[in-house]
């Protein structure tokens, strides 16, 4: 559930400084005070947000985000598996930019992993400029909601509204298919991701703390 749309590299936890005993709990969990009292310290924070669409649908904010990127010369479109090589290259380029905590870690994705996204039912939406994939958002439908898996933007194309545009395109497509509840999340340090999701109407509803015992 990470987004590196405007992320600075931020590694929040280091296995050489904590034991392997990692506890991940919600900020409202009644166990939290006891964990802190027993010596656990916070080594990472993450969040989960929800977007709830009503009926009748109002997609004006989503449409505006896509249109803004189009006016900047980018094609916002759903991607088929023929884009797998470019998706893989974009993920390899952005890997070190994903913030990481014990609860939010980005996997290394080779082309077979990327192809599995389509095979598992994910839908991919991208921003294309001059034939090059420069932004990507991946979404899937779970039993509970439509969940964004990750969003990433080429370093040279950040802060142009492309993360908002591709994520808006993914939400809009699934809304037309009947989805009304959407989920996303990420690391607390990724302020750019939080602001981007707020622009789309997401509201943070849960916060998670990763705790560990110092060595």
Buried (B, 14 or more C-beta within 10 A) or exposed (E): BBBBBBBEEBEBBEEEEBEEEBBBBEEEBEEBEEBEEEEBBBBBBBBBBBBEBEEEEEBEBBEBBBEBBEEBEBEBBEBEEEBBEBBBBBBEBBBEBBBBBBBBEBEEBEBEBBBEBBEEEBBBBBBBBEEEBBBBBBBBBEEEBBBBBBBBBBEEBBEBBBBBBBBBBBBBBBBEEEBBEBBBBBBBBBEBBBEBBEBBBBEBEBBBBBBBBEE
